[in-house]
């Protein structure tokens, strides 16, 4: 499969996963508030759908970044020509990703 088709598939899957996370988050709020089932599924099922959709987004986002790394790197090289400053930005972004990942380390699947 060529790179363009791969990117399109990843982007479509990521969009579907984001819509699922958004919809299941809303449904979780409604199901929790009312204490009823929706489409025959309880809060626990919607929680699992929400969780796994979020995990899929993270995996697809990592693939998206890997496949677009040359474009991302080119952007930063153009706008931050100083290599030290550019690597500082990369380290800041990496630190933010790690901070955002901390809750995942303590999650029970």
KOLLUM-206638 format. One record per atom (N, C-alpha, C, O): residue in one letter; atom name; x negated, y, z; residue number from 1. Coordinates in Angstrom, 3 decimals. Layout:
BEGIN
r, a, x, y, z, k
A, CA, X, Y, Z, NUM
...
This chain:
BEGIN
r, a, x, y, z, k
X, N, -0.857, -1.177, 0.000, 1
X, CA, 0.000, 0.000, 0.000, 1
X, C, -0.898, 1.234, 0.000, 1
X, O, -1.895, 1.283, 0.720, 1
X, N, -0.541, 2.231, -0.811, 2
X, CA, -1.389, 3.421, -0.855, 2
X, C, -1.143, 4.332, 0.343, 2
X, O, -0.180, 4.169, 1.092, 2
X, N, -2.039, 5.286, 0.495, 3
X, CA, -2.020, 6.156, 1.677, 3
X, C, -0.744, 6.987, 1.762, 3
X, O, -0.200, 7.170, 2.851, 3
X, N, -0.264, 7.487, 0.639, 4
X, CA, 0.943, 8.317, 0.646, 4
X, C, 2.157, 7.519, 1.137, 4
X, O, 2.921, 7.996, 1.976, 4
X, N, 2.329, 6.305, 0.610, 5
X, CA, 3.464, 5.482, 1.038, 5
X, C, 3.354, 5.142, 2.523, 5
X, O, 4.351, 5.153, 3.245, 5
X, N, 2.139, 4.842, 2.973, 6
X, CA, 1.925, 4.540, 4.386, 6
X, C, 2.308, 5.730, 5.252, 6
X, O, 2.987, 5.563, 6.265, 6
X, N, 1.879, 6.939, 4.865, 7
X, CA, 2.205, 8.148, 5.619, 7
X, C, 3.706, 8.404, 5.638, 7
X, O, 4.260, 8.784, 6.669, 7
X, N, 4.359, 8.199, 4.512, 8
X, CA, 5.802, 8.421, 4.454, 8
X, C, 6.531, 7.436, 5.355, 8
X, O, 7.459, 7.817, 6.069, 8
X, N, 6.121, 6.178, 5.328, 9
X, CA, 6.752, 5.171, 6.192, 9
X, C, 6.546, 5.518, 7.663, 9
X, O, 7.486, 5.440, 8.455, 9
X, N, 5.322, 5.902, 8.035, 10
X, CA, 5.040, 6.278, 9.425, 10
X, C, 5.893, 7.474, 9.826, 10
X, O, 6.465, 7.489, 10.916, 10
X, N, 5.983, 8.476, 8.955, 11
X, CA, 6.764, 9.675, 9.279, 11
X, C, 8.257, 9.364, 9.427, 11
X, O, 8.911, 9.893, 10.325, 11
X, N, 8.798, 8.512, 8.554, 12
X, CA, 10.213, 8.148, 8.645, 12
X, C, 10.478, 7.357, 9.926, 12
X, O, 11.469, 7.598, 10.615, 12
X, N, 9.588, 6.412, 10.243, 13
X, CA, 9.745, 5.640, 11.476, 13
X, C, 9.640, 6.543, 12.706, 13
X, O, 10.372, 6.364, 13.679, 13
X, N, 8.721, 7.515, 12.653, 14
X, CA, 8.569, 8.429, 13.778, 14
X, C, 9.829, 9.292, 13.938, 14
X, O, 10.268, 9.538, 15.061, 14
X, N, 10.396, 9.738, 12.851, 15
X, CA, 11.634, 10.512, 12.907, 15
X, C, 12.770, 9.676, 13.495, 15
X, O, 13.535, 10.162, 14.328, 15
X, N, 12.878, 8.426, 13.062, 16
X, CA, 13.923, 7.540, 13.587, 16
X, C, 13.713, 7.293, 15.088, 16
X, O, 14.674, 7.283, 15.858, 16
X, N, 12.462, 7.096, 15.498, 17
X, CA, 12.177, 6.873, 16.923, 17
X, C, 12.488, 8.122, 17.735, 17
X, O, 13.009, 8.021, 18.846, 17
X, N, 12.175, 9.304, 17.196, 18
X, CA, 12.482, 10.547, 17.912, 18
X, C, 13.991, 10.733, 18.053, 18
X, O, 14.469, 11.162, 19.104, 18
X, N, 14.736, 10.414, 17.003, 19
X, CA, 16.197, 10.517, 17.073, 19
X, C, 16.745, 9.531, 18.104, 19
X, O, 17.686, 9.846, 18.832, 19
X, N, 16.154, 8.339, 18.163, 20
X, CA, 16.586, 7.336, 19.131, 20
X, C, 16.294, 7.791, 20.555, 20
X, O, 17.135, 7.638, 21.441, 20
X, N, 15.106, 8.348, 20.779, 21
X, CA, 14.759, 8.852, 22.112, 21
X, C, 15.716, 9.969, 22.512, 21
X, O, 16.202, 10.008, 23.643, 21
X, N, 15.979, 10.865, 21.585, 22
X, CA, 16.865, 11.986, 21.882, 22
X, C, 18.288, 11.495, 22.181, 22
X, O, 18.890, 11.891, 23.179, 22
X, N, 18.811, 10.638, 21.317, 23
X, CA, 20.167, 10.133, 21.513, 23
X, C, 20.300, 9.278, 22.757, 23
X, O, 21.274, 9.410, 23.499, 23
X, N, 19.330, 8.401, 22.996, 24
X, CA, 19.416, 7.541, 24.179, 24
X, C, 19.228, 8.355, 25.459, 24
X, O, 19.808, 8.019, 26.492, 24
X, N, 18.427, 9.420, 25.403, 25
X, CA, 18.284, 10.298, 26.566, 25
X, C, 19.592, 10.969, 26.913, 25
X, O, 19.964, 11.055, 28.083, 25
X, N, 20.288, 11.443, 25.898, 26
X, CA, 21.600, 12.052, 26.118, 26
X, C, 22.588, 11.022, 26.670, 26
X, O, 23.322, 11.294, 27.620, 26
X, N, 22.592, 9.840, 26.062, 27
X, CA, 23.496, 8.788, 26.528, 27
X, C, 23.172, 8.361, 27.948, 27
X, O, 24.078, 8.097, 28.739, 27
X, N, 21.883, 8.289, 28.280, 28
X, CA, 21.502, 7.954, 29.654, 28
X, C, 22.089, 8.956, 30.626, 28
X, O, 22.597, 8.582, 31.684, 28
X, N, 22.019, 10.211, 30.274, 29
X, CA, 22.585, 11.247, 31.141, 29
X, C, 24.085, 11.034, 31.312, 29
X, O, 24.607, 11.129, 32.423, 29
X, N, 24.773, 10.749, 30.218, 30
X, CA, 26.214, 10.543, 30.281, 30
X, C, 26.567, 9.257, 31.034, 30
X, O, 27.481, 9.249, 31.858, 30
X, N, 25.844, 8.179, 30.750, 31
X, CA, 26.129, 6.897, 31.394, 31
X, C, 25.863, 6.988, 32.890, 31
X, O, 26.637, 6.466, 33.693, 31
X, N, 24.768, 7.652, 33.269, 32
X, CA, 24.442, 7.801, 34.689, 32
X, C, 25.493, 8.655, 35.381, 32
X, O, 25.933, 8.327, 36.484, 32
X, N, 25.896, 9.737, 34.747, 33
X, CA, 26.869, 10.642, 35.355, 33
X, C, 28.219, 9.965, 35.535, 33
X, O, 28.863, 10.127, 36.572, 33
X, N, 28.648, 9.214, 34.540, 34
X, CA, 29.981, 8.607, 34.598, 34
X, C, 29.968, 7.182, 35.143, 34
X, O, 31.005, 6.674, 35.571, 34
X, N, 28.819, 6.541, 35.132, 35
X, CA, 28.732, 5.170, 35.630, 35
X, C, 29.490, 4.167, 34.776, 35
X, O, 30.012, 3.181, 35.296, 35
X, N, 29.557, 4.410, 33.460, 36
X, CA, 30.276, 3.506, 32.561, 36
X, C, 29.315, 2.956, 31.506, 36
X, O, 28.182, 3.419, 31.373, 36
X, N, 29.785, 1.977, 30.774, 37
X, CA, 29.002, 1.439, 29.655, 37
X, C, 29.342, 2.235, 28.402, 37
X, O, 30.444, 2.765, 28.262, 37
X, N, 28.368, 2.308, 27.491, 38
X, CA, 28.615, 2.943, 26.202, 38
X, C, 28.201, 1.951, 25.129, 38
X, O, 27.090, 1.422, 25.154, 38
X, N, 29.095, 1.703, 24.192, 39
X, CA, 28.905, 0.677, 23.163, 39
X, C, 28.601, -0.682, 23.784, 39
X, O, 27.859, -1.487, 23.220, 39
X, N, 29.186, -0.921, 24.955, 40
X, CA, 29.020, -2.194, 25.640, 40
X, C, 27.663, -2.374, 26.314, 40
X, O, 27.339, -3.465, 26.784, 40
X, N, 26.865, -1.295, 26.360, 41
X, CA, 25.524, -1.398, 26.955, 41
X, C, 25.455, -0.555, 28.217, 41
X, O, 25.945, 0.574, 28.260, 41
X, N, 24.843, -1.121, 29.235, 42
X, CA, 24.726, -0.449, 30.532, 42
X, C, 23.549, 0.521, 30.534, 42
X, O, 22.816, 0.648, 29.553, 42
X, N, 23.396, 1.190, 31.652, 43
X, CA, 22.301, 2.139, 31.844, 43
X, C, 20.944, 1.473, 31.625, 43
X, O, 20.058, 2.065, 31.009, 43
X, N, 20.776, 0.258, 32.119, 44
X, CA, 19.493, -0.444, 31.993, 44
X, C, 19.110, -0.697, 30.544, 44
X, O, 17.943, -0.570, 30.175, 44
X, N, 20.086, -1.052, 29.726, 45
X, CA, 19.812, -1.295, 28.305, 45
X, C, 19.425, 0.008, 27.619, 45
X, O, 18.477, 0.045, 26.835, 45
X, N, 20.164, 1.082, 27.914, 46
X, CA, 19.840, 2.382, 27.317, 46
X, C, 18.481, 2.876, 27.794, 46
X, O, 17.754, 3.525, 27.042, 46
X, N, 18.136, 2.569, 29.052, 47
X, CA, 16.823, 2.954, 29.574, 47
X, C, 15.715, 2.232, 28.805, 47
X, O, 14.697, 2.831, 28.457, 47
X, N, 15.923, 0.944, 28.545, 48
X, CA, 14.934, 0.177, 27.798, 48
X, C, 14.795, 0.686, 26.364, 48
X, O, 13.686, 0.798, 25.842, 48
X, N, 15.918, 0.992, 25.737, 49
X, CA, 15.879, 1.556, 24.377, 49
X, C, 15.109, 2.863, 24.392, 49
X, O, 14.270, 3.106, 23.525, 49
X, N, 15.391, 3.701, 25.374, 50
X, CA, 14.724, 4.997, 25.502, 50
X, C, 13.216, 4.818, 25.705, 50
X, O, 12.411, 5.485, 25.055, 50
X, N, 12.847, 3.921, 26.604, 51
X, CA, 11.434, 3.675, 26.909, 51
X, C, 10.685, 3.149, 25.694, 51
X, O, 9.637, 3.686, 25.335, 51
X, N, 11.206, 2.109, 25.057, 52
X, CA, 10.493, 1.503, 23.937, 52
X, C, 10.458, 2.423, 22.717, 52
X, O, 9.497, 2.392, 21.947, 52
X, N, 11.478, 3.227, 22.538, 53
X, CA, 11.435, 4.213, 21.448, 53
X, C, 10.327, 5.229, 21.706, 53
X, O, 9.627, 5.634, 20.778, 53
X, N, 10.165, 5.642, 22.960, 54
X, CA, 9.081, 6.553, 23.317, 54
X, C, 7.718, 5.933, 23.085, 54
X, O, 6.812, 6.604, 22.591, 54
X, N, 7.555, 4.668, 23.432, 55
X, CA, 6.284, 3.974, 23.199, 55
X, C, 6.001, 3.893, 21.700, 55
X, O, 4.866, 4.093, 21.269, 55
X, N, 7.024, 3.601, 20.915, 56
X, CA, 6.856, 3.541, 19.457, 56
X, C, 6.425, 4.899, 18.911, 56
X, O, 5.571, 4.967, 18.027, 56
X, N, 7.009, 5.983, 19.429, 57
X, CA, 6.603, 7.328, 18.993, 57
X, C, 5.122, 7.548, 19.266, 57
X, O, 4.402, 8.045, 18.400, 57
X, N, 4.662, 7.189, 20.448, 58
X, CA, 3.255, 7.404, 20.810, 58
X, C, 2.337, 6.620, 19.873, 58
X, O, 1.335, 7.152, 19.395, 58
X, N, 2.677, 5.359, 19.610, 59
X, CA, 1.858, 4.531, 18.721, 59
X, C, 1.841, 5.126, 17.312, 59
X, O, 0.782, 5.231, 16.693, 59
X, N, 3.006, 5.513, 16.812, 60
X, CA, 3.079, 6.104, 15.478, 60
X, C, 2.361, 7.449, 15.416, 60
X, O, 1.750, 7.779, 14.400, 60
X, N, 2.430, 8.221, 16.490, 61
X, CA, 1.725, 9.500, 16.524, 61
X, C, 0.215, 9.285, 16.457, 61
X, O, -0.490, 10.026, 15.773, 61
X, N, -0.276, 8.281, 17.160, 62
X, CA, -1.708, 7.964, 17.097, 62
X, C, -2.092, 7.576, 15.674, 62
X, O, -3.106, 8.043, 15.156, 62
X, N, -1.288, 6.723, 15.037, 63
X, CA, -1.560, 6.361, 13.638, 63
X, C, -1.516, 7.582, 12.731, 63
X, O, -2.354, 7.735, 11.843, 63
X, N, -0.548, 8.441, 12.956, 64
X, CA, -0.410, 9.669, 12.163, 64
X, C, -1.677, 10.527, 12.286, 64
X, O, -2.196, 11.020, 11.285, 64
X, N, -2.161, 10.696, 13.495, 65
X, CA, -3.372, 11.496, 13.713, 65
X, C, -4.584, 10.825, 13.065, 65
X, O, -5.407, 11.502, 12.449, 65
X, N, -4.699, 9.512, 13.198, 66
X, CA, -5.827, 8.789, 12.596, 66
X, C, -5.818, 8.959, 11.079, 66
X, O, -6.855, 9.245, 10.482, 66
X, N, -4.653, 8.785, 10.452, 67
X, CA, -4.571, 8.903, 8.998, 67
X, C, -4.772, 10.333, 8.505, 67
X, O, -5.164, 10.536, 7.357, 67
X, N, -4.511, 11.320, 9.347, 68
X, CA, -4.659, 12.719, 8.947, 68
X, C, -5.892, 13.384, 9.567, 68
X, O, -6.024, 14.607, 9.522, 68
X, N, -6.794, 12.585, 10.144, 69
X, CA, -7.919, 13.168, 10.860, 69
X, C, -8.770, 14.074, 9.973, 69
X, O, -9.220, 15.122, 10.436, 69
X, N, -9.004, 13.705, 8.722, 70
X, CA, -9.837, 14.548, 7.859, 70
X, C, -9.168, 15.907, 7.633, 70
X, O, -9.856, 16.926, 7.582, 70
X, N, -7.862, 15.935, 7.501, 71
X, CA, -7.138, 17.196, 7.332, 71
X, C, -7.200, 18.026, 8.609, 71
X, O, -7.430, 19.234, 8.565, 71
X, N, -6.994, 17.366, 9.746, 72
X, CA, -7.054, 18.056, 11.041, 72
X, C, -8.442, 18.626, 11.271, 72
X, O, -8.598, 19.781, 11.665, 72
X, N, -9.452, 17.793, 11.019, 73
X, CA, -10.837, 18.230, 11.215, 73
X, C, -11.183, 19.383, 10.266, 73
X, O, -11.861, 20.332, 10.660, 73
X, N, -10.717, 19.297, 9.022, 74
X, CA, -10.959, 20.375, 8.056, 74
X, C, -10.323, 21.683, 8.498, 74
X, O, -10.917, 22.749, 8.343, 74
X, N, -9.116, 21.605, 9.047, 75
X, CA, -8.438, 22.791, 9.553, 75
X, C, -9.261, 23.459, 10.652, 75
X, O, -9.481, 24.670, 10.631, 75
X, N, -9.716, 22.643, 11.621, 76
X, CA, -10.492, 23.209, 12.722, 76
X, C, -11.850, 23.723, 12.251, 76
X, O, -12.337, 24.730, 12.763, 76
X, N, -12.464, 23.048, 11.288, 77
X, CA, -13.748, 23.534, 10.754, 77
X, C, -13.573, 24.893, 10.083, 77
X, O, -14.432, 25.768, 10.194, 77
X, N, -12.453, 25.058, 9.388, 78
X, CA, -12.193, 26.328, 8.701, 78
X, C, -11.916, 27.449, 9.694, 78
X, O, -12.417, 28.562, 9.532, 78
X, N, -11.125, 27.164, 10.714, 79
X, CA, -10.682, 28.213, 11.637, 79
X, C, -11.581, 28.371, 12.861, 79
X, O, -11.533, 29.403, 13.530, 79
X, N, -12.395, 27.367, 13.162, 80
X, CA, -13.359, 27.457, 14.270, 80
X, C, -14.708, 26.985, 13.728, 80
X, O, -15.090, 25.833, 13.936, 80
X, N, -15.428, 27.866, 13.035, 81
X, CA, -16.680, 27.446, 12.396, 81
X, C, -17.784, 27.065, 13.392, 81
X, O, -18.670, 26.279, 13.059, 81
X, N, -17.737, 27.612, 14.595, 82
X, CA, -18.748, 27.280, 15.606, 82
X, C, -18.507, 25.857, 16.104, 82
X, O, -17.457, 25.559, 16.674, 82
X, N, -19.494, 24.977, 15.884, 83
X, CA, -19.335, 23.558, 16.226, 83
X, C, -19.102, 23.351, 17.718, 83
X, O, -18.301, 22.500, 18.102, 83
X, N, -19.782, 24.109, 18.557, 84
X, CA, -19.616, 23.943, 20.005, 84
X, C, -18.195, 24.326, 20.424, 84
X, O, -17.566, 23.622, 21.214, 84
X, N, -17.699, 25.433, 19.897, 85
X, CA, -16.335, 25.860, 20.216, 85
X, C, -15.322, 24.843, 19.698, 85
X, O, -14.331, 24.548, 20.366, 85
X, N, -15.577, 24.310, 18.502, 86
X, CA, -14.679, 23.319, 17.919, 86
X, C, -14.617, 22.053, 18.789, 86
X, O, -13.537, 21.519, 19.041, 86
X, N, -15.776, 21.585, 19.239, 87
X, CA, -15.800, 20.397, 20.099, 87
X, C, -15.158, 20.693, 21.454, 87
X, O, -14.573, 19.800, 22.067, 87
X, N, -15.261, 21.922, 21.923, 88
X, CA, -14.591, 22.303, 23.174, 88
X, C, -13.072, 22.213, 22.993, 88
X, O, -12.363, 21.768, 23.896, 88
X, N, -12.578, 22.635, 21.830, 89
X, CA, -11.145, 22.529, 21.541, 89
X, C, -10.738, 21.060, 21.469, 89
X, O, -9.696, 20.672, 21.997, 89
X, N, -11.570, 20.239, 20.808, 90
X, CA, -11.280, 18.800, 20.747, 90
X, C, -11.217, 18.203, 22.153, 90
X, O, -10.327, 17.405, 22.447, 90
X, N, -12.143, 18.578, 23.009, 91
X, CA, -12.169, 18.050, 24.376, 91
X, C, -10.946, 18.518, 25.170, 91
X, O, -10.383, 17.757, 25.957, 91
X, N, -10.541, 19.772, 24.960, 92
X, CA, -9.334, 20.287, 25.606, 92
X, C, -8.109, 19.501, 25.161, 92
X, O, -7.279, 19.123, 25.988, 92
X, N, -7.991, 19.251, 23.855, 93
X, CA, -6.859, 18.480, 23.342, 93
X, C, -6.882, 17.047, 23.874, 93
X, O, -5.840, 16.494, 24.226, 93
X, N, -8.071, 16.451, 23.932, 94
X, CA, -8.194, 15.105, 24.486, 94
X, C, -7.799, 15.081, 25.958, 94
X, O, -7.127, 14.153, 26.406, 94
X, N, -8.214, 16.098, 26.712, 95
X, CA, -7.855, 16.184, 28.131, 95
X, C, -6.334, 16.292, 28.288, 95
X, O, -5.760, 15.669, 29.182, 95
X, N, -5.688, 17.068, 27.436, 96
X, CA, -4.233, 17.202, 27.498, 96
X, C, -3.541, 15.869, 27.207, 96
X, O, -2.555, 15.518, 27.855, 96
X, N, -4.066, 15.134, 26.228, 97
X, CA, -3.505, 13.822, 25.911, 97
X, C, -3.673, 12.882, 27.098, 97
X, O, -2.748, 12.145, 27.440, 97
X, N, -4.839, 12.902, 27.723, 98
X, CA, -5.075, 12.027, 28.878, 98
X, C, -4.176, 12.400, 30.055, 98
X, O, -3.645, 11.523, 30.736, 98
X, N, -4.007, 13.697, 30.294, 99
X, CA, -3.127, 14.138, 31.374, 99
X, C, -1.692, 13.694, 31.104, 99
X, O, -0.987, 13.255, 32.012, 99
X, N, -1.269, 13.811, 29.851, 100
X, CA, 0.089, 13.393, 29.493, 100
X, C, 0.254, 11.876, 29.585, 100
X, O, 1.370, 11.381, 29.735, 100
X, N, -0.853, 11.141, 29.497, 101
X, CA, -0.804, 9.675, 29.542, 101
X, C, -0.795, 9.112, 30.955, 101
X, O, -0.461, 7.942, 31.141, 101
X, N, -1.147, 9.901, 31.943, 102
X, CA, -1.247, 9.406, 33.319, 102
X, C, 0.046, 8.721, 33.784, 102
X, O, -0.038, 7.636, 34.359, 102
X, N, 1.223, 9.292, 33.568, 103
X, CA, 2.431, 8.608, 34.036, 103
X, C, 2.613, 7.220, 33.410, 103
X, O, 3.177, 6.325, 34.039, 103
X, N, 2.140, 7.044, 32.179, 104
X, CA, 2.272, 5.752, 31.515, 104
X, C, 1.470, 4.673, 32.218, 104
X, O, 1.825, 3.496, 32.157, 104
X, N, 0.386, 5.064, 32.889, 105
X, CA, -0.458, 4.084, 33.560, 105
X, C, 0.250, 3.445, 34.760, 105
X, O, -0.086, 2.329, 35.158, 105
X, N, 1.213, 4.140, 35.324, 106
X, CA, 1.893, 3.674, 36.512, 106
X, C, 3.305, 3.144, 36.230, 106
X, O, 4.053, 2.823, 37.154, 106
X, N, 3.655, 3.060, 34.944, 107
X, CA, 4.981, 2.626, 34.570, 107
X, C, 5.081, 1.104, 34.614, 107
X, O, 4.153, 0.397, 34.220, 107
X, N, 6.186, 0.623, 35.086, 108
X, CA, 6.451, -0.809, 35.102, 108
X, C, 7.334, -1.132, 33.899, 108
X, O, 8.470, -0.666, 33.811, 108
X, N, 6.809, -1.926, 32.983, 109
X, CA, 7.581, -2.286, 31.789, 109
X, C, 8.409, -3.510, 32.022, 109
X, O, 9.122, -3.954, 31.122, 109
